[in-house]
Amino acid sequence: MTLTADDARRVNEQIAETLREEIKTGKLRAGDKLPSVRAIAERFEVAAGTATKAVQLLTKWGLVTPDSTRGYFVSAQASDAREEPSPSPEFTAIMREIESVREHLGRLDERLRLLEGSEEKS
């Protein structure tokens, strides 16, 4: 997966999803050490803080477990994790707001067409 600016998800969510897919497909297997935060940041060309947030999401989803001295490891439960992660509350709120704006723009577009139509008749 390539990070894209037109994706509505945050960059850290896109990174976490990419790594989740690698776990799901077996590229990263249970017990494997996850690449370091620095390596993830370099791979995706993001700040280390963004990479850290992505790894924290993977931990939240139960796909990786931290080892305080050695890094993060793919969880044994990861092979059982087939359900899609639910979108964050922020993402859901933003998507609702976008839908509301779209509806409003649709109404404005219709009003503009009506106004332009009445001017043509004059």
C-alpha positions in Angstrom: 0.0 0.0 0.0 1.3 3.4 -0.9 0.5 6.4 1.3 -1.7 8.8 -0.4 -2.8 12.3 0.5 -6.3 11.7 -0.9 -6.9 8.9 1.6 -9.2 10.2 4.4 -7.3 8.2 7.0 -4.4 9.7 9.0 -0.9 8.7 7.8 -0.3 6.6 10.9 -3.5 4.7 10.2 -2.4 4.1 6.6 1.0 2.8 7.9 -0.7 0.6 10.5 -3.0 -0.8 7.9 -0.1 -1.6 5.6 1.7 -3.4 8.4 -1.5 -5.2 9.4 -1.9 -6.5 5.9 1.7 -7.8 5.9 0.9 -9.6 9.1 -2.4 -11.0 7.7 -0.7 -12.2 4.5 2.2 -13.9 6.4 4.9 -11.5 5.3 5.3 -10.9 9.0 4.6 -13.9 11.1 3.8 -14.5 14.8 7.0 -14.1 16.8 8.8 -12.0 14.1 10.4 -8.8 15.3 8.7 -5.8 13.8 11.0 -3.4 12.1 12.2 -0.6 14.3 10.3 2.6 14.5 13.2 4.3 12.8 13.1 1.8 9.9 9.3 2.2 9.6 9.7 6.0 9.5 12.4 5.7 6.8 10.3 3.2 4.8 7.3 5.4 4.7 9.2 8.7 4.7 7.5 10.0 7.8 8.6 11.3 11.2 9.5 8.9 13.9 6.4 10.1 15.9 4.1 9.1 13.1 5.7 5.7 12.9 5.4 5.3 16.7 1.7 6.1 16.5 1.3 3.4 13.8 3.0 0.8 16.0 0.8 1.9 18.9 -2.3 1.2 16.8 -0.9 -2.3 15.9 -0.5 -2.8 19.7 -4.0 -1.6 20.4 -5.4 -4.0 17.7 -3.5 -6.8 19.4 -1.3 -7.5 16.4 2.0 -6.7 18.1 3.3 -6.9 21.6 6.0 -4.6 23.0 9.2 -5.9 24.7 10.6 -3.0 26.7 14.2 -3.8 25.7 14.0 -5.5 22.3 11.2 -3.8 20.4 7.9 -5.0 19.1 7.0 -8.5 18.1 4.1 -9.9 16.0 1.7 -11.3 18.5 0.7 -15.0 18.4 -2.9 -13.8 18.3 -2.2 -11.9 15.1 -2.8 -15.0 12.9 -6.3 -15.2 14.4 -7.0 -11.5 13.9 -9.1 -11.5 10.8 -11.5 -8.8 11.6 -11.0 -5.3 10.2 -10.0 -2.7 12.7 -12.8 -0.2 13.3 -12.3 3.4 12.2 -11.2 5.8 14.9 -13.9 8.1 16.4 -12.1 11.1 14.8 -12.3 9.4 11.4 -16.0 8.7 11.8 -16.7 12.3 12.9 -14.8 13.7 9.9 -16.6 11.4 7.5 -20.0 12.5 8.9 -18.9 16.2 8.5 -17.8 15.6 4.9 -21.1 14.0 4.1 -22.9 16.9 5.6 -20.9 19.4 3.5 -21.6 17.4 0.4 -25.3 17.5 1.1 -25.2 21.2 1.7 -23.2 21.8 -1.5 -25.8 19.8 -3.4 -28.6 22.0 -2.1 -26.6 25.1 -3.0 -26.0 23.8 -6.4 -29.7 23.2 -7.0 -30.5 26.7 -5.7 -27.9 28.2 -8.1 -29.4 26.3 -11.0 -32.9 27.7 -10.2 -31.5 31.2 -9.9 -29.7 31.0 -13.2 -32.8 29.6 -14.8 -34.9 32.5 -13.6 -32.4 35.0 -14.8 -32.4 33.5 -18.3 -36.2 33.9 -18.5 -36.0 37.7 -17.7 
